[in-house]
Amino acid sequence: MSEVDWKPKAYPWDAPEYDPQVVYAIRALRQGEALPHQQKLAWNWLMYVTGAGDGFSDLSFRPDSHGGERATCMAEGKKFVGLQMLKLFRPEVTDWVRAEAASAAVKKK
């Protein structure tokens, strides 16, 4: 299985696709021992699971025939998690982190 095989599911509670490489990558990431290629795979899989990544974007809305409002809310919740992770890459967050680090350094003096 490859990343191109990862497709959005009809229902947000359906289990995501994964294979042994994903399992080992996620486990290594949790243990702080992931190799660079495992880190990338784990990140891409998280973007797939949350539906927040560019290649995996999925409309959160679910019509009544596919779970309706409750399914939409669950899909939005998953996407929220992914978007919060992606938010950390934004330039204004980097500026805030730098300002916080500089402020902490001044307080130590």
HUCOR-V285103 format. One record per residue. N is the residue number from 1. RES is the residue in one letter. SS is DSSP state (H for helix, E for strand, - for the rest). NEAR is the number of other ideal C-beta (glycine too) atoms within 10 Angstrom. D_CENTER is the distance of its C-alpha to the mean C-alpha in Angstrom with 2 decimals. Layout:
((N,RES,SS,NEAR,D_CENTER) (N,RES,SS,NEAR,D_CENTER))
This chain:
((1,M,-,11,19.31) (2,S,-,7,17.34) (3,E,H,16,14.14) (4,V,H,7,16.45) (5,D,H,8,17.20) (6,W,-,21,13.81) (7,K,-,11,14.77) (8,P,-,14,13.71) (9,K,-,15,15.65) (10,A,-,10,18.53) (11,Y,-,11,17.53) (12,P,-,22,14.17) (13,W,-,11,15.49) (14,D,-,9,16.29) (15,A,-,7,15.00) (16,P,-,17,12.55) (17,E,-,15,14.33) (18,Y,-,15,14.47) (19,D,-,14,17.36) (20,P,H,8,18.93) (21,Q,H,15,17.26) (22,V,H,21,13.74) (23,V,H,11,15.37) (24,Y,H,15,17.10) (25,A,H,23,14.26) (26,I,H,17,12.19) (27,R,H,13,15.59) (28,A,H,16,16.56) (29,L,H,18,13.51) (30,R,H,10,14.38) (31,Q,H,8,17.97) (32,G,-,6,17.49) (33,E,-,9,19.12) (34,A,-,19,16.65) (35,L,-,12,18.42) (36,P,H,7,17.08) (37,H,H,10,16.48) (38,Q,H,18,14.70) (39,Q,H,13,12.38) (40,K,H,13,11.58) (41,L,H,21,11.34) (42,A,H,20,9.03) (43,W,H,15,6.56) (44,N,H,17,7.33) (45,W,H,24,7.22) (46,L,H,18,3.78) (47,M,H,21,3.57) (48,Y,H,22,6.76) (49,V,H,20,6.56) (50,T,H,22,5.12) (51,G,-,23,7.35) (52,A,-,21,6.20) (53,G,-,20,7.00) (54,D,H,7,10.75) (55,G,H,10,11.88) (56,F,H,20,10.24) (57,S,-,13,11.04) (58,D,-,17,13.00) (59,L,-,10,15.49) (60,S,-,17,14.83) (61,F,-,12,18.59) (62,R,-,20,20.24) (63,P,-,10,24.04) (64,D,H,8,26.32) (65,S,H,6,26.80) (66,H,H,13,23.12) (67,G,-,17,22.72) (68,G,H,12,23.43) (69,E,H,11,22.38) (70,R,H,11,20.89) (71,A,H,19,18.60) (72,T,H,17,17.68) (73,C,H,14,16.94) (74,M,H,16,14.71) (75,A,H,24,12.75) (76,E,H,15,12.64) (77,G,H,12,11.51) (78,K,H,19,8.42) (79,K,H,18,7.78) (80,F,H,13,8.92) (81,V,H,14,6.42) (82,G,H,19,3.65) (83,L,H,14,7.02) (84,Q,H,11,8.14) (85,M,H,14,6.13) (86,L,H,14,7.36) (87,K,H,11,10.56) (88,L,-,9,11.45) (89,F,-,8,12.39) (90,R,-,10,14.90) (91,P,H,7,18.53) (92,E,H,8,19.70) (93,V,H,11,17.34) (94,T,H,11,18.78) (95,D,H,10,22.20) (96,W,H,11,21.69) (97,V,H,11,20.64) (98,R,H,10,23.74) (99,A,H,10,25.92) (100,E,H,10,24.88) (101,A,H,10,25.62) (102,A,H,10,28.92) (103,S,H,9,29.84) (104,A,H,9,29.23) (105,A,H,9,31.35) (106,V,H,8,34.15) (107,K,H,7,34.18) (108,K,H,5,34.68) (109,K,-,4,37.80))
